[in-house]
Amino acid sequence: MESLLQQLTRGNALFLIFILGIGGSFQSGYHVTGLSSPSPFIQRFINSSWYERYAAPPPGRTVTIIWSLIVSMYAVGGLFGAVSVKCFSGLLGRKKAVICNSVIAIVAAGVVLTSKWAKSYEMIIVARMLTGYSAGLGMSLHLMYLGEISPRKLRGIVTMTAATFGSLGKLSAQFLGLSELLGREELWNIILCFPACLSVVQVMVLPLLPDAPRYLFIEKGEDKACKKALQSLWGQGDYTQEMEEMLAEQAAIQSALPKSPLLLMRDRTVRWQLITMSIIYICNQLSGMSMISTFAFDIFWRAGIPKDQIRYITLGLGVTEIITSISCGLLIEHAGRRPLFWGGYGIMSACWVFVTVMLNLKDCSSWSPYVTAGLIVLFIIFFCGGPGGASGTLNNEIFIQSNRVAAFVLVGIQRWSVQAVLGLVFPFLIDALDTYCFVIFACMCMLGCLSMFFFLPETKGKTLLEIADEFKAITVCGKSFLDDSRMETRL
């Protein structure tokens, strides 16, 4: 542990990780849960704005429709932000792209701040789309930047900080949403703008810190700037091994230009990497974790927990997320990636099975609601300490530099599309299936457990080229995608 702390504090790496975090996954985590506390105040604002504008109350379900637009525009913006990653990072580089993204977040905050005084709910819709765009772009840039500043031995713990800051963002939104702080009707626009203060800090400080060494060396060909960046981040030392690893990767991709998302999907040499990440992100999205974040109140209320206790339980969930994410960051370099995935999914599946049983027994005993809450806490521990925390690390490790940006675009499109659809479908799902809706989550977690156990190679301590070779060696029924590629070539 002392050795790890010494490596992180020898240069500016820890400070850069913090600055990237507050403007990256923290923002996304905050806005996932930040809308739940002021939601009744915003709906009343929509109602009053309509009345002042038209001198009549809004007809029928107008308020509900406008509110649904405000909620869904975040995911729509996130989808467009994920698609824009290649454009921003390619044209501006990693550091300038992150700064530009923070400017978008500040503009979005300005729009939502002034919407209350302008009495315009349309401005909230625009602001939510801009916020989603910034979150979708920022999450991918954050993970990419972290992966490209970290040495091989620290790659796991450095990239895991993205999950930690995401959890910190969720907890901050829950904490500030308490009525004793900012969760009051006159402050609903302030609580939505809070993360922009951290974006301002990032815009001011990030220009003083170095760009990603891998980006400087492999894409820009600036070996001196790369070495200077490594020394600034990790202190004075011999970085020959890291430079040689980058040189080998540069030589491997020299004959191939960076791929577009469509070309990457057609490339058989990375087919298993794409399948692996698609399964992981689908299972993560459909594991039930995002629904706990968004619909925690409904879930605990159905479990039979008194309403006045629910907000404190959700705060406890946020604290659990942060502690587990930090623990996973320390564990990942010792246990490896593979056990965290298949083991985590397996226990998560068991948790949902028992939650379903306990929800059906909630009327039989007074303690069953609290057992349900305990099972959900256990689920969060194994999600954040397993697939949820380690997926960002794996995404950086299994794609070489020329494929990484396109891979982030594809993963981002999938993640935000599933989130948008699930946010619309889950309220109807929980009404239709009642307590048995969690069986779907259990099945998805079991799918993740089995697929990771049989097909995911261990990536701990290996170079990106070694990891690529491990995926190429995967066979199903004695055949691989490379065999099909060779057969097509001969034909």
Sequence and secondary structure as in RCSB ss.txt:
>XXXX:A:sequence
MESLLQQLTRGNALFLIFILGIGGSFQSGYHVTGLSSPSPFIQRFINSSWYERYAAPPPGRTVTIIWSLIVSMYA
VGGLFGAVSVKCFSGLLGRKKAVICNSVIAIVAAGVVLTSKWAKSYEMIIVARMLTGYSAGLGMSLHLMYLGEIS
PRKLRGIVTMTAATFGSLGKLSAQFLGLSELLGREELWNIILCFPACLSVVQVMVLPLLPDAPRYLFIEKGEDKA
CKKALQSLWGQGDYTQEMEEMLAEQAAIQSALPKSPLLLMRDRTVRWQLITMSIIYICNQLSGMSMISTFAFDIF
WRAGIPKDQIRYITLGLGVTEIITSISCGLLIEHAGRRPLFWGGYGIMSACWVFVTVMLNLKDCSSWSPYVTAGL
IVLFIIFFCGGPGGASGTLNNEIFIQSNRVAAFVLVGIQRWSVQAVLGLVFPFLIDALDTYCFVIFACMCMLGCL
SMFFFLPETKGKTLLEIADEFKAITVCGKSFLDDSRMETRL
>XXXX:A:secstr
 HHHHHHHHSSSHHHHHHHHHHHTHHHHHHHHHTTTTTHHHHHHHHHHHHHHHHSS   TTHHHHHHHHHHHHHH
HHHHHHHHTHHHHHHHHHHHHHHHHHHHHHHHHHHHHHHHHHHT HHHHHHHHHHHHHHHHHHHHHHHHHHHHHS
 GGGHHHHHHHHHHHHHHHHHHHHHHTSTTTT SGGGHHHHHHHHHHHHHHHHHHGGGS   HHIIIIIT  HHH
HHHHHHHHH SS  HHHHHHHHHHHHHHTTS    HHHHHH GGGHHHHHHHHHHHHHHHTTTHHHHHHHHHHHH
HHHT  HHHHHHHHHHHHHHHHHHHHHHHHHHHHH SHHHHHHHHHHHHHHHHHHHHHHHTTTT SSHHHHHHHH
HHHHHHHHHTTHHHHHHHHHHHSS HHHHHHHHHHHHHHHHHHHHHHHHHHHHHHHHHGGGHHHHHHHHHHHHHH
HHHHH    TT  HHHHHHHHHT  BTTB HHHHHHHHHH 
